[in-house]
Amino acid sequence: MSHFVNEHERAFELACMAFAESIADSDRQWLDQHLAACAECAAHIQQTAEIVSDLKKVTLNASIDLVQSTQRRVRALGMQREARRRRMRPIWISSAFASAWMACTAPYLWQSFDLTGHWLHIPDLLWQMGFLVAWFTPALTGAAVALWLHPQLTYANSSHARRAMA
C-alpha cells in the first residue's frame, strides 16, 4: 500500500474499510496493532465510529408526494438516458463500418489515385492529398455527426446537473 503518505493515513483508510466490513485479516491485525500503539489514531477512529453510529440512528421522513415525484423524475431520466443511448447506437455502427471500409479499400483507392494521377499528369502531392481526402471522408462524416450530437448531449447533461443542484 505505497499510495499512503504515512501510517496514520493508512490506519484511517483501513478503519473506514473496517466500518464497511471489507477488510482483510492481515490488514485488521496491522490496524489493531497500530491503534494499540497510537492513541491519536485510536481517538480519531473512535470519534469517527461514534459519528457513523449517530448517522445510522437518523431517520428521514419524506412525504408521499416527494417520493412519487422523485420516482417519476428518476424514471424520466432513465428513459432519456436510454433514448440517448439508442440514438448513439447507429453512430457506433457507422463508425465501425467506416473503419472497416477504410481498412479494406485503402490499397485499391491508393492504386486508383496513383494510376489516375500519373495518367492525367497530376503532381504527386496533389493526387496524394486527394487520396487522403477521399480515404478520410467516411471518418470525417462520422466525426461531423458526432460533433453535431455532442452539444445536444452536453447541454442535456448540464441542465440535469443544474436542476439536481437547485
C-alpha positions, 0 to 999 in steps of 0.5 A: 500500500505505497499510495499512503503518505504515512501510517496514520493515513493508512490506519484511517483508510483501513478503519473506514474499510473496517466500518464497511466490513471489507477488510482483510485479516492481515490488514485488521491485525496491522490496524489493531496493532497500530491503534494499540500503539497510537492513541491519536489514531485510536481517538480519531477512529473512535470519534469517527465510529461514534459519528457513523453510529449517530448517522445510522440512528437518523431517520428521514421522513419524506412525504408521499408526494416527494417520493412519487415525484422523485420516482417519476423524475428518476424514471424520466431520466432513465428513459432519456438516458436510454433514448440517448443511448439508442440514438448513439447506437447507429453512430457506433455502427457507422463508425465501425463500418467506416473503419472497416471500409477504410481498412479494406479499400485503402490499397485499391483507392491508393492504386486508383489515385496513383494510376489516375494521377500519373495518367492525367499528369497530376503532381504527386502531392496533389493526387496524394492529398486527394487520396487522403481526402477521399480515404478520410471522408467516411471518418470525417462524416462520422466525426461531423455527426458526432460533433453535431450530437455532442452539444445536444448531449452536453447541454442535456447533461448540464441542465440535469446537473443544474436542476439536481443542484437547485 
